[in-house]
Amino acid sequence: MSDIEIAQATTMKPIGEISAMLGIESSNLEPYGHYKAKVSLKYLDSLPERTNSKLILVTAISPTPAGEGKTTTTVGLGDALRHIGKNAMICLREPSLGPVFGMKGGAAGGGYAQVVPMEDINLHFTGDFGAIALANNLLAALLDNHIHHGNTLNIDVRRIAWKRVVDMNDRALRDIVVSLGGPGNGFPREDGFDIVVASEIMAIFCLSTSIEDLKTRIGKIVVAYDRDKKPILASDLNAQGAMTVILKDAFQPNLVQTLEHTPAFIHGGPFANIAHGCNSVVATKSAMKLADYVVTEAGFGADLGAEKFIDIKCRKSGLRPSACVLVATIRALKFHGGADLKTITEENLVALEAGMANLEKHLSNIRDVYGIPVVVSINHFTSDTDAEVALLRKKVEAIGGRVVLATHWADGGAGAAELAKAVVELCEQPSEITFVYPDDASLWEKVELLATKVYGATEVTADAKVRGRIKELQDAGYGHFPICVAKTQYSFSTDPSLKGAPTGHSLNIREVRLSAGAEFIVMVCGEIMTMPGLPRVPSSERIDYIDGKVVGLF
């Protein structure tokens, strides 16, 4: 059966029964139908902190078309921890409609390791992304409205920094002209759209610790500059109050369940290749008040999501993971080693050994740069041969790592029981995470440290305009901010065709964006786009509604 058929065949428990497993009374829920609900922030804030709760981070090798199964492993591990008798829950990001209708398809796990209701989670869910888009676009409308009605803030229309957003891949909206049609429509200017998950509102939403913090951060957003090059903030437009009103309900974490009825918070969803790639701080911290083991994921490879999880989310929130799971598949490693996508199910020890460089670099980053105890989880396929498994174990063990084969896609939580036991053991090891760079390093020093230590680059390059912008931000007092590199997820470099673990490459910064409310600096590198386009044959072509059921979602 397909993923969606498996999900549709499952008998879900009413959401009140799932919340009861966590000790949450139904009076603290705001149900969205029978199987999903938002949990009261007031209630979550009232819960005492647990001193012994363990946070487990799931990350992966550099993504390939062969697939790795990071979300599937997150779900399977959560189920497996409960399978071995642990009090566990999971925290995931919400899927964006861009990938759902674009290239990736659904993003709620797979096989018998899924979160449900799968269709709802992938399609609108509880409306959080719509609220984030509305708040973002209200700020854009207020900005243009202020300029139209006299521009008392003296905004330089050539230096507007705030874009509109939509939760869809739409390349035609990357660069547009607005306010055409005469004086009544405002002053024409160049503008553009980003995808919702790249919005600073999304980043603020996921990094804020309370409604008050959310409103304060929104007020700090730099939307434009005046003719003296002084920043214009969202608070100068008195926008933060109305934007917070739009977001207040969305800011409450969403509670759902896995196929095996493990409780799951799914909340927020920034991409890791163009944003910081983690679910909300509110959801993660709340989960750690409710369960002994909390499994969360960070987007794409450990050079992107995991790095930002550490250097942005953990740095800002005080969260500290006790263990990490590095997800890979043998067929994906063969692809990194040069095997053709059409032949990756065939035994190929030469390609596997070459592709192991990618896994080894990610493993080294997690253990030696981030300082987190780590286990390698291999999503096991029937095409994996004994010789390939033996080679993989030998290579990983040679550098002091541990490999566990997991079959949660086919067998649910029971198929990841060995992984769960390994993770519990790791959580008991003493550890202390380390950041890639210190707070007091300059912005340029931070990106250099990240490029050389994590990406394997030898240098960072940028033209005079970009270097000047970085210096402006440094001189303006933003030098203590962490950096958020936007780059391809398919390689340690900025070239998606460079597989494995390339070295000797340059990290070229083509654009710098200030996210003053989220409190980080975005360094846009290579050809990455903050508004993706649809592929030649988008996933939407196979999605339909037939006989009362959604089909083709994944």
C-alpha positions as a Python dict, from the first residue, in 0.01 Angstrom:
ca = {
    (1, 'M'): (0, 0, 0),
    (2, 'S'): (103, 361, -51),
    (3, 'D'): (169, 589, 247),
    (4, 'I'): (-168, 756, 214),
    (5, 'E'): (-348, 422, 188),
    (6, 'I'): (-176, 301, 505),
    (7, 'A'): (-274, 622, 684),
    (8, 'Q'): (-635, 604, 565),
    (9, 'A'): (-666, 242, 682),
    (10, 'T'): (-562, 333, 1037),
    (11, 'T'): (-811, 370, 1321),
    (12, 'M'): (-717, 688, 1501),
    (13, 'K'): (-796, 760, 1864),
    (14, 'P'): (-998, 1072, 1947),
    (15, 'I'): (-759, 1354, 2028),
    (16, 'G'): (-890, 1370, 2386),
    (17, 'E'): (-754, 1019, 2446),
    (18, 'I'): (-414, 1122, 2310),
    (19, 'S'): (-403, 1431, 2532),
    (20, 'A'): (-505, 1219, 2833),
    (21, 'M'): (-193, 1008, 2778),
    (22, 'L'): (4, 1327, 2850),
    (23, 'G'): (-213, 1427, 3144),
    (24, 'I'): (-378, 1710, 2950),
    (25, 'E'): (-748, 1752, 3028),
    (26, 'S'): (-987, 1818, 2741),
    (27, 'S'): (-1067, 2162, 2883),
    (28, 'N'): (-713, 2266, 2781),
    (29, 'L'): (-767, 2167, 2417),
    (30, 'E'): (-908, 2361, 2125),
    (31, 'P'): (-1019, 2076, 1895),
    (32, 'Y'): (-997, 2101, 1517),
    (33, 'G'): (-1227, 1810, 1441),
    (34, 'H'): (-1189, 1472, 1612),
    (35, 'Y'): (-820, 1401, 1564),
    (36, 'K'): (-623, 1722, 1599),
    (37, 'A'): (-625, 2006, 1849),
    (38, 'K'): (-435, 2306, 1971),
    (39, 'V'): (-315, 2300, 2331),
    (40, 'S'): (-367, 2603, 2555),
    (41, 'L'): (-54, 2814, 2596),
    (42, 'K'): (-173, 2920, 2941),
    (43, 'Y'): (-189, 2556, 3044),
    (44, 'L'): (151, 2471, 2893),
    (45, 'D'): (310, 2772, 3062),
    (46, 'S'): (174, 2654, 3397),
    (47, 'L'): (347, 2317, 3379),
    (48, 'P'): (667, 2271, 3583),
    (49, 'E'): (996, 2205, 3410),
    (50, 'R'): (1126, 1846, 3411),
    (51, 'T'): (1490, 1822, 3509),
    (52, 'N'): (1537, 1476, 3358),
    (53, 'S'): (1364, 1511, 3019),
    (54, 'K'): (1587, 1408, 2728),
    (55, 'L'): (1583, 1580, 2389),
    (56, 'I'): (1684, 1367, 2089),
    (57, 'L'): (1773, 1529, 1756),
    (58, 'V'): (1719, 1341, 1430),
    (59, 'T'): (1920, 1461, 1130),
    (60, 'A'): (2052, 1305, 810),
    (61, 'I'): (2317, 1282, 542),
    (62, 'S'): (2294, 1524, 248),
    (63, 'P'): (1959, 1451, 75),
    (64, 'T'): (1941, 1256, -251),
    (65, 'P'): (1661, 1156, -489),
    (66, 'A'): (1695, 807, -337),
    (67, 'G'): (1550, 933, -9),
    (68, 'E'): (1677, 897, 347),
    (69, 'G'): (1367, 898, 570),
    (70, 'K'): (1444, 1151, 842),
    (71, 'T'): (1082, 1227, 935),
    (72, 'T'): (996, 858, 908),
    (73, 'T'): (1279, 782, 1152),
    (74, 'T'): (1166, 1056, 1391),
    (75, 'V'): (818, 903, 1401),
    (76, 'G'): (948, 545, 1417),
    (77, 'L'): (1186, 630, 1701),
    (78, 'G'): (909, 796, 1900),
    (79, 'D'): (695, 486, 1858),
    (80, 'A'): (991, 262, 1942),
    (81, 'L'): (1067, 445, 2266),
    (82, 'R'): (710, 385, 2377),
    (83, 'H'): (740, 27, 2251),
    (84, 'I'): (1026, -34, 2498),
    (85, 'G'): (831, 127, 2780),
    (86, 'K'): (947, 487, 2774),
    (87, 'N'): (729, 797, 2814),
    (88, 'A'): (798, 964, 2479),
    (89, 'M'): (650, 1206, 2229),
    (90, 'I'): (770, 1369, 1907),
    (91, 'C'): (798, 1723, 1772),
    (92, 'L'): (789, 1788, 1397),
    (93, 'R'): (762, 2078, 1156),
    (94, 'E'): (446, 2140, 957),
    (95, 'P'): (469, 2059, 584),
    (96, 'S'): (463, 2344, 334),
    (97, 'L'): (221, 2323, 44),
    (98, 'G'): (507, 2420, -188),
    (99, 'P'): (683, 2082, -170),
    (100, 'V'): (354, 1893, -128),
    (101, 'F'): (238, 2012, -470),
    (102, 'G'): (589, 2052, -609),
    (103, 'M'): (859, 1787, -597),
    (104, 'K'): (862, 1614, -260),
    (105, 'G'): (499, 1522, -199),
    (106, 'G'): (370, 1463, 156),
    (107, 'A'): (590, 1515, 461),
    (108, 'A'): (430, 1325, 747),
    (109, 'G'): (658, 1021, 759),
    (110, 'G'): (607, 705, 558),
    (111, 'G'): (497, 345, 565),
    (112, 'Y'): (403, 238, 917),
    (113, 'A'): (586, 532, 1076),
    (114, 'Q'): (354, 825, 1005),
    (115, 'V'): (170, 1101, 1185),
    (116, 'V'): (-203, 1125, 1123),
    (117, 'P'): (-446, 1255, 1002),
    (118, 'M'): (-197, 1253, 715),
    (119, 'E'): (-409, 1444, 461),
    (120, 'D'): (-492, 1722, 707),
    (121, 'I'): (-132, 1763, 818),
    (122, 'N'): (-14, 1796, 458),
    (123, 'L'): (-303, 2015, 342),
    (124, 'H'): (-363, 2336, 544),
    (125, 'F'): (-365, 2150, 881),
    (126, 'T'): (-491, 2402, 1142),
    (127, 'G'): (-424, 2709, 928),
    (128, 'D'): (-97, 2814, 1091),
    (129, 'F'): (79, 2887, 762),
    (130, 'G'): (-219, 3091, 644),
    (131, 'A'): (-197, 3301, 961),
    (132, 'I'): (177, 3352, 914),
    (133, 'A'): (124, 3458, 552),
    (134, 'L'): (-153, 3701, 654),
    (135, 'A'): (62, 3859, 925),
    (136, 'N'): (354, 3892, 685),
    (137, 'N'): (137, 4047, 412),
    (138, 'L'): (-42, 4280, 653),
    (139, 'L'): (298, 4432, 730),
    (140, 'A'): (367, 4470, 357),
    (141, 'A'): (29, 4638, 306),
    (142, 'L'): (81, 4874, 599),
    (143, 'L'): (422, 4970, 463),
    (144, 'D'): (286, 5058, 117),
    (145, 'N'): (-14, 5230, 273),
    (146, 'H'): (211, 5453, 482),
    (147, 'I'): (405, 5558, 174),
    (148, 'H'): (82, 5628, -16),
    (149, 'H'): (-59, 5850, 260),
    (150, 'G'): (224, 6097, 286),
    (151, 'N'): (526, 5892, 398),
    (152, 'T'): (589, 6078, 723),
    (153, 'L'): (867, 5832, 808),
    (154, 'N'): (1056, 5948, 499),
    (155, 'I'): (1089, 5588, 371),
    (156, 'D'): (1319, 5548, 73),
    (157, 'V'): (1115, 5333, -168),
    (158, 'R'): (1442, 5213, -321),
    (159, 'R'): (1537, 5054, 11),
    (160, 'I'): (1231, 4850, 107),
    (161, 'A'): (1340, 4519, 258),
    (162, 'W'): (1007, 4348, 324),
    (163, 'K'): (854, 4104, 74),
    (164, 'R'): (515, 3945, 48),
    (165, 'V'): (479, 3565, 82),
    (166, 'V'): (263, 3278, -42),
    (167, 'D'): (283, 2910, 54),
    (168, 'M'): (337, 2782, -296),
    (169, 'N'): (629, 2737, -535),
    (170, 'D'): (569, 3015, -790),
    (171, 'R'): (876, 3137, -978),
    (172, 'A'): (674, 3406, -1161),
    (173, 'L'): (640, 3595, -830),
    (174, 'R'): (1011, 3615, -749),
    (175, 'D'): (1050, 3960, -905),
    (176, 'I'): (744, 4174, -979),
    (177, 'V'): (630, 4537, -998),
    (178, 'V'): (354, 4653, -763),
    (179, 'S'): (126, 4956, -744),
    (180, 'L'): (62, 4988, -1117),
    (181, 'G'): (-259, 5149, -1242),
    (182, 'G'): (-234, 5512, -1139),
    (183, 'P'): (-191, 5735, -832),
    (184, 'G'): (-476, 5572, -643),
    (185, 'N'): (-281, 5247, -624),
    (186, 'G'): (34, 5392, -469),
    (187, 'F'): (386, 5441, -603),
    (188, 'P'): (508, 5176, -850),
    (189, 'R'): (817, 4989, -735),
    (190, 'E'): (995, 4659, -775),
    (191, 'D'): (890, 4392, -526),
    (192, 'G'): (871, 4015, -497),
    (193, 'F'): (738, 3716, -308),
    (194, 'D'): (910, 3455, -93),
    (195, 'I'): (758, 3125, 9),
    (196, 'V'): (595, 3137, 355),
    (197, 'V'): (856, 2912, 512),
    (198, 'A'): (1125, 3170, 422),
    (199, 'S'): (939, 3456, 590),
    (200, 'E'): (1097, 3619, 891),
    (201, 'I'): (755, 3585, 1055),
    (202, 'M'): (794, 3207, 1031),
    (203, 'A'): (1137, 3228, 1194),
    (204, 'I'): (1007, 3458, 1469),
    (205, 'F'): (706, 3230, 1521),
    (206, 'C'): (936, 2931, 1575),
    (207, 'L'): (1195, 3106, 1796),
    (208, 'S'): (963, 3305, 2025),
    (209, 'T'): (908, 3175, 2377),
    (210, 'S'): (577, 3352, 2451),
    (211, 'I'): (313, 3575, 2295),
    (212, 'E'): (485, 3874, 2453),
    (213, 'D'): (819, 3768, 2305),
    (214, 'L'): (647, 3715, 1968),
    (215, 'K'): (508, 4070, 1969),
    (216, 'T'): (838, 4224, 2078),
    (217, 'R'): (1029, 4041, 1805),
    (218, 'I'): (776, 4143, 1539),
    (219, 'G'): (820, 4506, 1641),
    (220, 'K'): (1197, 4477, 1578),
    (221, 'I'): (1160, 4370, 1213),
    (222, 'V'): (1345, 4607, 979),
    (223, 'V'): (1106, 4664, 688),
    (224, 'A'): (1287, 4946, 506),
    (225, 'Y'): (1533, 5234, 539),
    (226, 'D'): (1473, 5607, 524),
    (227, 'R'): (1661, 5851, 303),
    (228, 'D'): (1930, 5882, 570),
    (229, 'K'): (1969, 5502, 563),
    (230, 'K'): (1824, 5465, 912),
    (231, 'P'): (1617, 5148, 967),
    (232, 'I'): (1237, 5162, 970),
    (233, 'L'): (1090, 4903, 1206),
    (234, 'A'): (755, 4728, 1210),
    (235, 'S'): (691, 4910, 1538),
    (236, 'D'): (733, 5243, 1355),
    (237, 'L'): (426, 5139, 1154),
    (238, 'N'): (252, 5028, 1476),
    (239, 'A'): (204, 4687, 1313),
    (240, 'Q'): (309, 4447, 1587),
    (241, 'G'): (-20, 4446, 1779),
    (242, 'A'): (-244, 4356, 1484),
    (243, 'M'): (7, 4101, 1356),
    (244, 'T'): (13, 3933, 1697),
    (245, 'V'): (-367, 3916, 1695),
    (246, 'I'): (-352, 3728, 1364),
    (247, 'L'): (-95, 3484, 1507),
    (248, 'K'): (-228, 3433, 1862),
    (249, 'D'): (-425, 3113, 1790),
    (250, 'A'): (-167, 2973, 1550),
    (251, 'F'): (100, 3016, 1819),
    (252, 'Q'): (-57, 2736, 2025),
    (253, 'P'): (109, 2397, 1946),
    (254, 'N'): (-85, 2141, 1741),
    (255, 'L'): (-137, 1798, 1896),
    (256, 'V'): (-186, 1489, 1677),
    (257, 'Q'): (-80, 1122, 1694),
    (258, 'T'): (125, 861, 1512),
    (259, 'L'): (-19, 544, 1362),
    (260, 'E'): (70, 380, 1696),
    (261, 'H'): (-93, 665, 1892),
    (262, 'T'): (229, 826, 2016),
    (263, 'P'): (150, 1194, 2093),
    (264, 'A'): (305, 1444, 1853),
    (265, 'F'): (336, 1821, 1845),
    (266, 'I'): (356, 1953, 1488),
    (267, 'H'): (416, 2327, 1489),
    (268, 'G'): (593, 2574, 1261),
    (269, 'G'): (790, 2484, 952),
    (270, 'P'): (1087, 2690, 829),
    (271, 'F'): (1295, 2523, 557),
    (272, 'A'): (1653, 2440, 655),
    (273, 'N'): (1807, 2539, 321),
    (274, 'I'): (1665, 2894, 330),
    (275, 'A'): (1580, 2939, 700),
    (276, 'H'): (1667, 2771, 1032),
    (277, 'G'): (1477, 2447, 973),
    (278, 'C'): (1334, 2360, 1315),
    (279, 'N'): (988, 2333, 1471),
    (280, 'S'): (881, 2590, 1730),
    (281, 'V'): (1064, 2646, 2058),
    (282, 'V'): (723, 2659, 2231),
    (283, 'A'): (633, 2310, 2108),
    (284, 'T'): (971, 2159, 2194),
    (285, 'K'): (986, 2310, 2542),
    (286, 'S'): (626, 2213, 2611),
    (287, 'A'): (692, 1855, 2502),
    (288, 'M'): (984, 1837, 2744),
    (289, 'K'): (743, 1926, 3024),
    (290, 'L'): (512, 1643, 2923),
    (291, 'A'): (742, 1350, 2837),
    (292, 'D'): (1068, 1192, 2950),
    (293, 'Y'): (1198, 1155, 2593),
    (294, 'V'): (1125, 1406, 2316),
    (295, 'V'): (1227, 1325, 1959),
    (296, 'T'): (1259, 1616, 1718),
    (297, 'E'): (1409, 1668, 1373),
    (298, 'A'): (1602, 1937, 1192),
    (299, 'G'): (1564, 1980, 818),
    (300, 'F'): (1786, 1833, 546),
    (301, 'G'): (2145, 1730, 627),
    (302, 'A'): (2342, 1783, 946),
    (303, 'D'): (2531, 2069, 776),
    (304, 'L'): (2205, 2267, 749),
    (305, 'G'): (1922, 2182, 989),
    (306, 'A'): (2134, 2032, 1266),
    (307, 'E'): (2386, 2318, 1255),
    (308, 'K'): (2109, 2576, 1277),
    (309, 'F'): (1936, 2373, 1548),
    (310, 'I'): (2254, 2410, 1753),
    (311, 'D'): (2378, 2755, 1656),
    (312, 'I'): (2040, 2930, 1639),
    (313, 'K'): (1764, 2738, 1818),
    (314, 'C'): (1970, 2599, 2107),
    (315, 'R'): (2175, 2916, 2143),
    (316, 'K'): (1859, 3127, 2171),
    (317, 'S'): (1637, 2893, 2374),
    (318, 'G'): (1869, 2711, 2611),
    (319, 'L'): (1758, 2373, 2473),
    (320, 'R'): (2027, 2106, 2476),
    (321, 'P'): (1999, 1770, 2295),
    (322, 'S'): (2118, 1463, 2485),
    (323, 'A'): (2163, 1247, 2174),
    (324, 'C'): (2152, 1262, 1796),
    (325, 'V'): (2043, 1014, 1529),
    (326, 'L'): (2209, 1042, 1187),
    (327, 'V'): (1980, 889, 923),
    (328, 'A'): (2103, 734, 599),
    (329, 'T'): (2018, 465, 347),
    (330, 'I'): (2263, 241, 166),
    (331, 'R'): (2113, 333, -169),
    (332, 'A'): (2153, 706, -96),
    (333, 'L'): (2517, 650, 1),
    (334, 'K'): (2573, 468, -328),
    (335, 'F'): (2427, 767, -509),
    (336, 'H'): (2674, 993, -325),
    (337, 'G'): (2945, 756, -440),
    (338, 'G'): (2860, 804, -806),
    (339, 'A'): (2607, 526, -873),
    (340, 'D'): (2337, 605, -1124),
    (341, 'L'): (1993, 653, -971),
    (342, 'K'): (1861, 369, -1189),
    (343, 'T'): (2110, 120, -1045),
    (344, 'I'): (2117, 207, -674),
    (345, 'T'): (1923, -107, -579),
    (346, 'E'): (2203, -322, -724),
    (347, 'E'): (2498, -424, -506),
    (348, 'N'): (2783, -178, -560),
    (349, 'L'): (3053, -186, -292),
    (350, 'V'): (3276, 57, -480),
    (351, 'A'): (3006, 326, -494),
    (352, 'L'): (2906, 260, -133),
    (353, 'E'): (3261, 301, -8),
    (354, 'A'): (3302, 624, -206),
    (355, 'G'): (2970, 758, -80),
    (356, 'M'): (3058, 684, 281),
    (357, 'A'): (3259, 1008, 280),
    (358, 'N'): (2932, 1200, 307),
    (359, 'L'): (2813, 1005, 610),
    (360, 'E'): (3155, 1023, 775),
    (361, 'K'): (3171, 1403, 739),
    (362, 'H'): (2823, 1448, 888),
    (363, 'L'): (2908, 1207, 1169),
    (364, 'S'): (3228, 1397, 1243),
    (365, 'N'): (3042, 1730, 1248),
    (366, 'I'): (2781, 1604, 1493),
    (367, 'R'): (3026, 1436, 1728),
    (368, 'D'): (3338, 1649, 1700),
    (369, 'V'): (3205, 1996, 1609),
    (370, 'Y'): (2859, 2002, 1777),
    (371, 'G'): (2962, 1772, 2064),
    (372, 'I'): (2652, 1549, 2061),
    (373, 'P'): (2662, 1170, 2118),
    (374, 'V'): (2540, 1013, 1793),
    (375, 'V'): (2421, 684, 1646),
    (376, 'V'): (2385, 611, 1274),
    (377, 'S'): (2043, 476, 1179),
    (378, 'I'): (2019, 297, 845),
    (379, 'N'): (1672, 273, 695),
    (380, 'H'): (1692, -88, 581),
    (381, 'F'): (1569, -187, 234),
    (382, 'T'): (1530, -539, 97),
    (383, 'S'): (1780, -448, -175),
    (384, 'D'): (2056, -392, 84),
    (385, 'T'): (2296, -687, 63),
    (386, 'D'): (2484, -847, 353),
    (387, 'A'): (2813, -738, 198),
    (388, 'E'): (2696, -375, 179),
    (389, 'V'): (2577, -377, 540),
    (390, 'A'): (2906, -530, 654),
    (391, 'L'): (3108, -268, 467),
    (392, 'L'): (2903, 15, 611),
    (393, 'R'): (2944, -115, 967),
    (394, 'K'): (3317, -159, 919),
    (395, 'K'): (3363, 196, 787),
    (396, 'V'): (3158, 360, 1061),
    (397, 'E'): (3309, 154, 1342),
    (398, 'A'): (3656, 239, 1212),
    (399, 'I'): (3595, 602, 1307),
    (400, 'G'): (3437, 514, 1641),
    (401, 'G'): (3073, 524, 1533),
    (402, 'R'): (2781, 288, 1587),
    (403, 'V'): (2536, 163, 1325),
    (404, 'V'): (2182, 36, 1384),
    (405, 'L'): (1962, -107, 1110),
    (406, 'A'): (1598, -3, 1144),
    (407, 'T'): (1283, -130, 973),
    (408, 'H'): (1023, 108, 1113),
    (409, 'W'): (892, 194, 763),
    (410, 'A'): (770, -167, 733),
    (411, 'D'): (735, -269, 1099),
    (412, 'G'): (649, 49, 1289),
    (413, 'G'): (792, 108, 1635),
    (414, 'A'): (898, -255, 1679),
    (415, 'G'): (1129, -215, 1381),
    (416, 'A'): (1322, 64, 1557),
    (417, 'A'): (1341, -94, 1903),
    (418, 'E'): (1716, -149, 1876),
    (419, 'L'): (1759, 214, 1773),
    (420, 'A'): (1550, 326, 2071),
    (421, 'K'): (1768, 126, 2310),
    (422, 'A'): (2082, 276, 2157),
    (423, 'V'): (1940, 625, 2195),
    (424, 'V'): (1849, 566, 2560),
    (425, 'E'): (2209, 457, 2623),
    (426, 'L'): (2343, 767, 2448),
    (427, 'C'): (2119, 992, 2658),
    (428, 'E'): (2293, 866, 2971),
    (429, 'Q'): (2635, 969, 2845),
    (430, 'P'): (2768, 1302, 2972),
    (431, 'S'): (2786, 1560, 2695),
    (432, 'E'): (2796, 1932, 2638),
    (433, 'I'): (2711, 2083, 2302),
    (434, 'T'): (2950, 2326, 2142),
    (435, 'F'): (2863, 2603, 1900),
    (436, 'V'): (3044, 2632, 1569),
    (437, 'Y'): (3137, 2993, 1648),
    (438, 'P'): (3127, 3219, 1955),
    (439, 'D'): (2880, 3505, 1994),
    (440, 'D'): (3154, 3765, 1997),
    (441, 'A'): (3311, 3660, 1665),
    (442, 'S'): (3245, 3903, 1380),
    (443, 'L'): (2983, 3813, 1118),
    (444, 'W'): (3257, 3743, 864),
    (445, 'E'): (3449, 3527, 1114),
    (446, 'K'): (3131, 3332, 1188),
    (447, 'V'): (3063, 3244, 827),
    (448, 'E'): (3430, 3155, 776),
    (449, 'L'): (3426, 2920, 1075),
    (450, 'L'): (3106, 2757, 954),
    (451, 'A'): (3234, 2719, 598),
    (452, 'T'): (3569, 2568, 695),
    (453, 'K'): (3467, 2355, 996),
    (454, 'V'): (3131, 2221, 875),
    (455, 'Y'): (3125, 2252, 495),
    (456, 'G'): (3488, 2165, 426),
    (457, 'A'): (3541, 2487, 228),
    (458, 'T'): (3876, 2661, 211),
    (459, 'E'): (3747, 3015, 177),
    (460, 'V'): (3448, 3246, 178),
    (461, 'T'): (3407, 3491, -108),
    (462, 'A'): (3177, 3786, -169),
    (463, 'D'): (3176, 4092, -391),
    (464, 'A'): (3237, 4444, -260),
    (465, 'K'): (2866, 4519, -224),
    (466, 'V'): (2802, 4211, -9),
    (467, 'R'): (3114, 4273, 201),
    (468, 'G'): (2999, 4630, 250),
    (469, 'R'): (2657, 4514, 367),
    (470, 'I'): (2812, 4272, 616),
    (471, 'K'): (3027, 4555, 752),
    (472, 'E'): (2719, 4782, 777),
    (473, 'L'): (2538, 4520, 985),
    (474, 'Q'): (2845, 4464, 1200),
    (475, 'D'): (2884, 4838, 1264),
    (476, 'A'): (2510, 4876, 1332),
    (477, 'G'): (2532, 4644, 1631),
    (478, 'Y'): (2413, 4316, 1479),
    (479, 'G'): (2749, 4144, 1496),
    (480, 'H'): (2646, 3929, 1793),
    (481, 'F'): (2368, 3763, 1591),
    (482, 'P'): (2416, 3405, 1470),
    (483, 'I'): (2420, 3349, 1096),
    (484, 'C'): (2173, 3145, 891),
    (485, 'V'): (2327, 3023, 566),
    (486, 'A'): (2083, 2969, 278),
    (487, 'K'): (2237, 2720, 37),
    (488, 'T'): (2163, 2400, -152),
    (489, 'Q'): (2077, 2101, 63),
    (490, 'Y'): (2225, 1851, -182),
    (491, 'S'): (2593, 1918, -113),
    (492, 'F'): (2831, 2048, 151),
    (493, 'S'): (2923, 2303, -115),
    (494, 'T'): (2702, 2551, -300),
    (495, 'D'): (2710, 2328, -608),
    (496, 'P'): (2436, 2062, -584),
    (497, 'S'): (2622, 1836, -827),
    (498, 'L'): (2920, 1795, -589),
    (499, 'K'): (2821, 1481, -399),
    (500, 'G'): (3004, 1298, -122),
    (501, 'A'): (3219, 1526, 94),
    (502, 'P'): (3392, 1777, -135),
    (503, 'T'): (3681, 1985, -4),
    (504, 'G'): (3873, 2280, -138),
    (505, 'H'): (3561, 2464, -256),
    (506, 'S'): (3462, 2826, -195),
    (507, 'L'): (3147, 2949, -23),
    (508, 'N'): (3026, 3248, -220),
    (509, 'I'): (2782, 3485, -50),
    (510, 'R'): (2566, 3660, -307),
    (511, 'E'): (2322, 3839, -75),
    (512, 'V'): (2285, 3928, 294),
    (513, 'R'): (1951, 3976, 470),
    (514, 'L'): (1891, 4110, 818),
    (515, 'S'): (1630, 3927, 1027),
    (516, 'A'): (1630, 4162, 1324),
    (517, 'G'): (1318, 4014, 1484),
    (518, 'A'): (1436, 3655, 1450),
    (519, 'E'): (1781, 3777, 1558),
    (520, 'F'): (1995, 3620, 1290),
    (521, 'I'): (2165, 3723, 966),
    (522, 'V'): (2078, 3530, 649),
    (523, 'M'): (2371, 3467, 415),
    (524, 'V'): (2232, 3366, 75),
    (525, 'C'): (2486, 3149, -107),
    (526, 'G'): (2508, 2995, -452),
    (527, 'E'): (2193, 2969, -662),
    (528, 'I'): (1948, 2896, -379),
    (529, 'M'): (1606, 3063, -416),
    (530, 'T'): (1379, 3183, -134),
    (531, 'M'): (1088, 3137, -375),
    (532, 'P'): (1123, 2791, -534),
    (533, 'G'): (973, 2695, -868),
    (534, 'L'): (769, 2390, -962),
    (535, 'P'): (940, 2101, -1147),
    (536, 'R'): (847, 2002, -1501),
    (537, 'V'): (607, 1739, -1365),
    (538, 'P'): (484, 1866, -1025),
    (539, 'S'): (346, 1632, -760),
    (540, 'S'): (10, 1807, -795),
    (541, 'E'): (-52, 1615, -1119),
    (542, 'R'): (-98, 1288, -930),
    (543, 'I'): (-305, 1433, -643),
    (544, 'D'): (-683, 1401, -673),
    (545, 'Y'): (-1006, 1360, -479),
    (546, 'I'): (-1190, 1042, -582),
    (547, 'D'): (-1490, 877, -416),
    (548, 'G'): (-1452, 1092, -106),
    (549, 'K'): (-1082, 1021, -59),
    (550, 'V'): (-760, 1214, -126),
    (551, 'V'): (-531, 1007, -350),
    (552, 'G'): (-175, 1047, -476),
    (553, 'L'): (-56, 1262, -189),
    (554, 'F'): (242, 1030, -132),
}
